[in-house]
């Protein structure tokens, strides 16, 4: 699945309302501010804090700026 630019521009982190970064290989949307990765399953973003996983500092460093 790929998220187009228009769709990605509309999605924000439900906690801080910050920009999300699409990681296609992991099928996740990542919020730098809250250090959370939200899964995308069956082409549906699951933007619930309970569904998210913590992102390590190493993972954050590897993300595009």
RADAVEN-V416802 format. One record per residue. RES is the residue in one letter. SS is DSSP state (~ for helix, > for strand, _ for the rest). PHI is phi in degrees with one decimal (999 if undefined). PSI is psi in whole degrees, 0 to 359 (999 if undefined). Layout:
# RADAVEN-V416802
res->RES ss->SS phi->PHI psi->PSI
res->RES ss->SS phi->PHI psi->PSI
This chain:
# RADAVEN-V416802
res->X ss->_ phi->999 psi->143
res->X ss->_ phi->-126.2 psi->142
res->X ss->_ phi->-98.1 psi->126
res->X ss->_ phi->-75.8 psi->164
res->X ss->~ phi->-60.3 psi->323
res->X ss->~ phi->-66.6 psi->318
res->X ss->~ phi->-66.3 psi->315
res->X ss->~ phi->-61.3 psi->325
res->X ss->~ phi->-66.0 psi->334
res->X ss->~ phi->-84.4 psi->334
res->X ss->_ phi->-82.7 psi->136
res->X ss->> phi->-135.1 psi->163
res->X ss->_ phi->-64.5 psi->131
res->X ss->_ phi->-68.8 psi->342
res->X ss->_ phi->-89.3 psi->307
res->X ss->_ phi->-107.7 psi->355
res->X ss->_ phi->64.9 psi->22
res->X ss->_ phi->-83.8 psi->169
res->X ss->> phi->-66.1 psi->144
res->X ss->> phi->-107.3 psi->144
res->X ss->> phi->-107.7 psi->126
res->X ss->> phi->-83.3 psi->124
res->X ss->> phi->-112.8 psi->97
res->X ss->_ phi->-63.0 psi->317
res->X ss->_ phi->-65.0 psi->329
res->X ss->_ phi->-95.9 psi->351
res->X ss->_ phi->55.6 psi->52
res->X ss->> phi->-137.7 psi->153
res->X ss->> phi->-109.9 psi->124
res->X ss->> phi->-111.7 psi->134
res->X ss->> phi->-104.9 psi->117
res->X ss->_ phi->-65.9 psi->318
res->X ss->_ phi->-61.1 psi->315
res->X ss->_ phi->-96.1 psi->355
res->X ss->_ phi->55.5 psi->47
res->X ss->> phi->-123.5 psi->146
res->X ss->> phi->-117.5 psi->120
res->X ss->> phi->-96.6 psi->130
res->X ss->> phi->-74.9 psi->153
res->X ss->> phi->-119.4 psi->115
res->X ss->> phi->-122.0 psi->131
res->X ss->_ phi->53.2 psi->41
res->X ss->_ phi->64.8 psi->22
res->X ss->> phi->-121.1 psi->118
res->X ss->> phi->-69.2 psi->130
res->X ss->_ phi->-101.4 psi->88
res->X ss->_ phi->-92.4 psi->56
res->X ss->_ phi->-115.9 psi->137
res->X ss->~ phi->-58.3 psi->324
res->X ss->~ phi->-68.4 psi->338
res->X ss->~ phi->-91.1 psi->346
res->X ss->_ phi->-81.6 psi->158
res->X ss->> phi->-118.8 psi->155
res->X ss->> phi->-72.0 psi->142
res->X ss->_ phi->-104.6 psi->132
res->X ss->_ phi->-76.0 psi->164
res->X ss->~ phi->-63.0 psi->323
res->X ss->~ phi->-62.9 psi->318
res->X ss->~ phi->-63.1 psi->319
res->X ss->~ phi->-62.3 psi->322
res->X ss->~ phi->-64.5 psi->330
res->X ss->~ phi->-83.0 psi->349
res->X ss->_ phi->-73.6 psi->149
res->X ss->_ phi->-65.9 psi->147
res->X ss->_ phi->-77.3 psi->999
